[in-house]
Amino acid sequence: MKLLIIYPSWPKLPGQTRFDLPPLGPIQAAACVDESWQVEVCDENVQPVDMDSDCDVLGLSIMLTCQAPRAYELAHAFRARGKKVLIGGLHVGLCPEEAAEHADSIVVGEAEGLIEQALADFQTGQMKPVYRREGFPDIAQVPRPRRELYDKKKYYSHKDWELVDLVETSRGCRFNCYPCCTPYLGGRQHRIKPIESVLADVDSCSDLMFIVDNSLEQNVEYQKELFRRLAGHGKHWVSHPISCDSEVLKLAREAGCWYVYHAVYNISDKIKDRIKMYHDHGIGVEGTILLGLDDHTEDFTKRFIDFLLTVELDLAEFTILTPFPHTEAYNHLEREGRIFDRDWRHYNAGHVVYEPKQMSVDTLQRLFDQAWGDFYRDESQELKMSKLFLQLLRSMPGRKRRGESQGTHS
């Protein structure tokens, strides 16, 4: 039996340099499938979909809400060809009734244990419309993703360097941030994978990694243990924020921390001090800048953009507040009747889909476009990224570009 898992294409932010990273969802799902199935993975962002595939079941992995319209197009095309379609991923967890309208079967929530049952039921002709569980799978039993299913050299490299592999060390988040759906999908408990399992996965990765955990700041002692154990594995990595604690930052740098993504919502000395502390430990910072909160006026937003030019961010990614289902932002804006656009293609954090409180829709959209232009006016995003990459190279003694030494290095 053959399973084809497709990761649908999605509309990128217009100002963002395009780097298509090997997605984690499809290969994590593939790890759940038993040996009686042949599994192929297709990332439509980097390769065409074989619409004439001889697969028995098509799996669609929808991580992002803005992927959903394309996923549903693919689902209908394959069902018209007589294929059974199974859909899962984060968006299905947010909108299961919607997803069920486009599939033979859906997996709601974390897939371990559910995909196996769905495929077994397919083999006996008894596939159910919905597979879901109460609670979450045992984090200690989650299998390692099947990274061998990607051709990284062919699809995930830039200027002869392989791009980062995505690594998950925990699930869930005890925080409950206004724009985030992780607490709804993954729960408010920080569920940590066994460190030996994490390290085994790390060793299957290339030299560069992105630790995708929602926030490593949830547990200081876990950060210290993880970073101590990562040291010596020869990896360099990016993550969401880590604790601005001298011991944590020292251990992170020794473990290969390259730079961190750090959310910036407002103007404050705390943000400036945190960025400086990261830099003092040799760690770069990419600010993820959220525009359009209810206290953001046009004047504030202009001053906010000016502030960002003074705090020595290495990179910045600007986004517009987007009310994804089951977030506090969605609940708030829905109660007030301010969401006017339900086209999921516009939910890529680059379109205004609600009525801002302090300015017009057009003004917020203009300020978003202006922010990208102002931040990268003197140095392009490509140049800033190159500078950050050169810092990495200086910390990799004896490592050369692929083809100039043994092995492949990112």
DRENPA-353356 format. One record per residue (C-alpha): chain; residue number from 1; z, y, x. Coordinates in steps of 0.2 Angstrom, whole numbers, plus 2048, in hexadecimal, padded with zeros to 3 digits. Layout:
% residues N
 mol seq   z   y   x
   A NUM   Z   Y   X
...
//
This chain:
% residues 410
 mol seq   z   y   x
   A   1 800 800 800
   A   2 7FC 812 806
   A   3 806 822 803
   A   4 7FE 832 807
   A   5 80A 841 809
   A   6 803 852 808
   A   7 80C 862 80C
   A   8 802 86F 802
   A   9 7FB 880 80A
   A  10 804 890 805
   A  11 801 8A3 807
   A  12 808 8AA 817
   A  13 810 8BB 818
   A  14 802 8C7 81C
   A  15 80A 8CF 82B
   A  16 810 8BF 833
   A  17 808 8B7 842
   A  18 803 8A6 83C
   A  19 80C 897 844
   A  20 80B 887 83A
   A  21 819 87C 83F
   A  22 81A 869 83B
   A  23 823 869 82B
   A  24 833 85E 82A
   A  25 832 859 817
   A  26 823 84D 818
   A  27 829 843 827
   A  28 83B 843 820
   A  29 834 83B 810
   A  30 829 82F 81A
   A  31 839 829 823
   A  32 83F 822 812
   A  33 830 817 80F
   A  34 831 805 814
   A  35 825 7FB 81F
   A  36 81B 7F4 811
   A  37 813 806 80F
   A  38 806 80E 81B
   A  39 80B 820 81B
   A  40 7FF 82F 820
   A  41 805 841 820
   A  42 7F9 850 81D
   A  43 7FF 862 820
   A  44 7F1 86C 817
   A  45 7F6 87C 820
   A  46 7EE 874 830
   A  47 7E2 867 82A
   A  48 7D7 863 81B
   A  49 7DD 857 80D
   A  50 7D2 848 80B
   A  51 7CF 848 7F8
   A  52 7C7 837 7F9
   A  53 7D6 82F 801
   A  54 7D9 81C 7FD
   A  55 7EC 81F 7FB
   A  56 7F4 816 7ED
   A  57 801 824 7EB
   A  58 800 836 7EF
   A  59 810 83F 7F4
   A  60 811 852 7F3
   A  61 81F 85A 7FD
   A  62 823 86B 7F6
   A  63 82F 875 801
   A  64 82A 887 7FC
   A  65 828 88D 7EA
   A  66 818 896 7EF
   A  67 811 885 7F3
   A  68 813 87E 7E1
   A  69 803 885 7DA
   A  70 7F8 87C 7E8
   A  71 803 86C 7E6
   A  72 7FF 86C 7D4
   A  73 7EC 86E 7D7
   A  74 7ED 85F 7E3
   A  75 7F7 855 7D7
   A  76 7EA 857 7C9
   A  77 7DC 854 7D5
   A  78 7E3 843 7DB
   A  79 7E9 83E 7C9
   A  80 7D7 841 7C3
   A  81 7D2 834 7D1
   A  82 7DE 827 7CA
   A  83 7EC 82A 7D7
   A  84 7FE 829 7D3
   A  85 806 83A 7D8
   A  86 819 83B 7DD
   A  87 81F 84D 7E0
   A  88 82F 852 7EA
   A  89 837 85F 7F4
   A  90 841 86F 7F2
   A  91 837 877 7E5
   A  92 838 867 7DA
   A  93 84B 869 7DB
   A  94 84A 87B 7D5
   A  95 83D 877 7C7
   A  96 83C 865 7C2
   A  97 836 867 7B1
   A  98 827 871 7B7
   A  99 823 865 7C5
   A 100 824 856 7B9
   A 101 816 85D 7AF
   A 102 80A 85A 7BE
   A 103 80F 849 7C5
   A 104 811 837 7C0
   A 105 823 838 7C8
   A 106 82E 844 7D0
   A 107 83D 843 7DC
   A 108 84A 850 7D8
   A 109 856 854 7E7
   A 110 858 84C 7F8
   A 111 84C 83E 7F9
   A 112 855 830 802
   A 113 857 821 7F7
   A 114 84C 829 7E9
   A 115 83B 827 7F2
   A 116 83E 815 7F6
   A 117 842 811 7E4
   A 118 833 81B 7DD
   A 119 827 811 7E9
   A 120 82F 801 7E5
   A 121 82D 804 7D2
   A 122 81B 809 7D5
   A 123 818 7F8 7DD
   A 124 81E 7EF 7CD
   A 125 815 7FB 7C1
   A 126 826 803 7BB
   A 127 826 814 7C4
   A 128 831 820 7BA
   A 129 82D 832 7B6
   A 130 83D 839 7BF
   A 131 848 833 7CD
   A 132 858 83D 7D0
   A 133 86A 839 7D5
   A 134 87B 841 7D2
   A 135 881 848 7E3
   A 136 879 846 7F3
   A 137 874 837 7FF
   A 138 880 832 80D
   A 139 87B 83E 81B
   A 140 880 831 828
   A 141 872 825 821
   A 142 864 832 821
   A 143 856 82A 82B
   A 144 84D 833 83A
   A 145 83D 83C 835
   A 146 82D 833 83A
   A 147 826 840 846
   A 148 819 834 84D
   A 149 80F 838 83C
   A 150 80A 849 843
   A 151 7FD 84C 850
   A 152 806 85B 858
   A 153 7F9 85D 866
   A 154 7EB 85F 85A
   A 155 7F3 869 84C
   A 156 803 871 852
   A 157 800 87A 862
   A 158 7FD 88C 867
   A 159 7F4 892 877
   A 160 7F6 880 87E
   A 161 809 87F 87A
   A 162 810 874 86D
   A 163 81A 87D 85F
   A 164 82B 879 85A
   A 165 831 869 851
   A 166 83D 86C 842
   A 167 84E 863 844
   A 168 85C 861 837
   A 169 86E 85F 83C
   A 170 876 862 82B
   A 171 873 865 819
   A 172 87C 871 80C
   A 173 884 882 80E
   A 174 895 888 80A
   A 175 88F 89A 809
   A 176 886 8A0 7F9
   A 177 87B 8AE 7FE
   A 178 872 8B9 7F1
   A 179 860 8B4 7F4
   A 180 863 8A2 7F9
   A 181 860 891 7EF
   A 182 868 886 7FC
   A 183 879 885 7F4
   A 184 870 87F 7E4
   A 185 865 872 7EC
   A 186 870 86C 7FA
   A 187 882 86F 7F4
   A 188 890 87A 7FA
   A 189 896 86D 806
   A 190 890 86E 818
   A 191 88B 85B 81B
   A 192 889 858 82D
   A 193 87E 84A 834
   A 194 886 83E 842
   A 195 883 846 853
   A 196 87B 836 85A
   A 197 86E 836 84C
   A 198 86A 848 84F
   A 199 868 845 862
   A 200 85D 836 85F
   A 201 852 841 855
   A 202 852 84F 862
   A 203 84C 843 86F
   A 204 83D 840 864
   A 205 838 852 864
   A 206 82E 85C 870
   A 207 836 869 87B
   A 208 837 877 86E
   A 209 841 874 85E
   A 210 847 87E 84E
   A 211 858 879 848
   A 212 855 87C 835
   A 213 866 87B 82F
   A 214 86A 889 822
   A 215 878 890 82D
   A 216 880 888 83C
   A 217 88E 895 83A
   A 218 896 88B 82D
   A 219 8A0 881 83A
   A 220 8A5 888 84B
   A 221 8AB 877 852
   A 222 89C 86E 84C
   A 223 891 87B 855
   A 224 89B 879 865
   A 225 899 866 864
   A 226 887 866 860
   A 227 883 873 86E
   A 228 88D 869 87B
   A 229 884 859 876
   A 230 872 862 876
   A 231 875 868 888
   A 232 86B 85D 894
   A 233 85E 857 887
   A 234 852 864 88F
   A 235 84E 86C 87E
   A 236 84C 87F 87A
   A 237 84F 883 868
   A 238 850 890 85A
   A 239 85C 890 84B
   A 240 863 89B 83D
   A 241 873 8A5 842
   A 242 880 89D 84E
   A 243 891 8A4 84F
   A 244 893 8B4 859
   A 245 8A1 8AC 863
   A 246 8A0 8AD 876
   A 247 8A4 89A 879
   A 248 897 895 86B
   A 249 88A 8A0 872
   A 250 88D 89A 884
   A 251 88B 888 87F
   A 252 87C 88C 874
   A 253 873 894 883
   A 254 878 886 88E
   A 255 871 87A 881
   A 256 860 883 881
   A 257 862 890 873
   A 258 852 89B 874
   A 259 854 8A7 865
   A 260 85C 8A8 854
   A 261 856 8AE 843
   A 262 863 8BB 83C
   A 263 862 8C2 82B
   A 264 864 8D5 82A
   A 265 867 8DD 819
   A 266 86E 8EE 81E
   A 267 872 8FB 82B
   A 268 882 8F7 835
   A 269 88A 8F7 846
   A 270 88F 8E5 843
   A 271 87C 8E0 843
   A 272 879 8EA 853
   A 273 889 8E2 85B
   A 274 883 8D0 857
   A 275 872 8D3 85D
   A 276 879 8DA 86E
   A 277 885 8CB 86F
   A 278 877 8BF 86D
   A 279 86C 8C8 87A
   A 280 87B 8C8 886
   A 281 87B 8B5 886
   A 282 868 8B4 889
   A 283 864 8B0 877
   A 284 856 8BA 86E
   A 285 857 8BF 85C
   A 286 84A 8C0 84E
   A 287 850 8CA 83F
   A 288 84C 8C4 82E
   A 289 84B 8D4 824
   A 290 84E 8D4 812
   A 291 848 8E3 808
   A 292 84A 8E7 7F5
   A 293 85D 8E4 7F2
   A 294 864 8EE 7E4
   A 295 86C 8FB 7F0
   A 296 85C 8FE 7FA
   A 297 855 90F 7F5
   A 298 844 915 7FD
   A 299 84E 921 808
   A 300 85A 913 80E
   A 301 84B 907 811
   A 302 842 913 81C
   A 303 853 916 826
   A 304 855 903 826
   A 305 844 901 82E
   A 306 848 90E 83B
   A 307 859 906 83F
   A 308 850 8F5 843
   A 309 846 8FE 850
   A 310 856 903 859
   A 311 85F 8F2 85A
   A 312 854 8E9 866
   A 313 84E 8DB 85B
   A 314 842 8D0 864
   A 315 839 8CC 854
   A 316 83A 8D1 842
   A 317 834 8C8 832
   A 318 834 8D3 823
   A 319 836 8CC 812
   A 320 838 8D2 800
   A 321 846 8CB 7F5
   A 322 83F 8BD 7EB
   A 323 848 8B6 7DC
   A 324 846 8A3 7DF
   A 325 84D 899 7D1
   A 326 85F 894 7D1
   A 327 864 8A2 7DD
   A 328 870 8B0 7DA
   A 329 862 8BC 7DB
   A 330 858 8B3 7CE
   A 331 867 8B2 7C2
   A 332 86B 8C4 7C4
   A 333 859 8CA 7C2
   A 334 855 8BE 7B4
   A 335 864 8C4 7AA
   A 336 85E 8D6 7AC
   A 337 84C 8D2 7A7
   A 338 845 8D9 7B7
   A 339 83A 8CA 7BD
   A 340 828 8CE 7B7
   A 341 81E 8C2 7C2
   A 342 81F 8AF 7C1
   A 343 810 8AA 7CB
   A 344 818 89F 7D8
   A 345 80A 8A4 7E4
   A 346 812 8B5 7E6
   A 347 823 8AD 7EA
   A 348 820 8AD 7FD
   A 349 82C 8BC 800
   A 350 81D 8C8 802
   A 351 81B 8CE 7F0
   A 352 826 8D8 7E5
   A 353 828 8CD 7D5
   A 354 836 8D6 7CD
   A 355 83B 8E8 7C9
   A 356 845 8F0 7D7
   A 357 854 8FA 7D2
   A 358 852 909 7DD
   A 359 83F 90B 7DF
   A 360 82F 906 7D7
   A 361 826 8F6 7DA
   A 362 818 8FE 7E3
   A 363 824 908 7EE
   A 364 82D 8F8 7F4
   A 365 81C 8EF 7F7
   A 366 817 8FE 802
   A 367 827 8FF 80B
   A 368 826 8EC 80F
   A 369 814 8EF 816
   A 370 81A 8FE 820
   A 371 829 8F4 827
   A 372 81D 8E8 82F
   A 373 812 8F6 836
   A 374 820 901 83D
   A 375 829 8F3 846
   A 376 81A 8EC 84E
   A 377 811 8FD 851
   A 378 815 8FE 864
   A 379 815 8EB 868
   A 380 80C 8DF 85D
   A 381 815 8CF 856
   A 382 80A 8C5 862
   A 383 810 8CF 871
   A 384 822 8CF 86C
   A 385 821 8BC 86A
   A 386 819 8BA 87B
   A 387 827 8C4 883
   A 388 834 8B8 87B
   A 389 82A 8A9 880
   A 390 82A 8B0 892
   A 391 83D 8B1 892
   A 392 83D 89F 88D
   A 393 831 89A 89B
   A 394 83C 8A2 8A8
   A 395 84A 897 8A2
   A 396 840 887 8A4
   A 397 83F 885 8B7
   A 398 832 879 8BD
   A 399 829 878 8AC
   A 400 817 87C 8AB
   A 401 80A 87D 89D
   A 402 803 86D 896
   A 403 7F6 865 8A2
   A 404 7FE 86D 8B1
   A 405 80D 860 8B2
   A 406 813 850 8AB
   A 407 816 84F 899
   A 408 813 85C 88B
   A 409 81E 86B 88A
   A 410 81F 879 87C
//
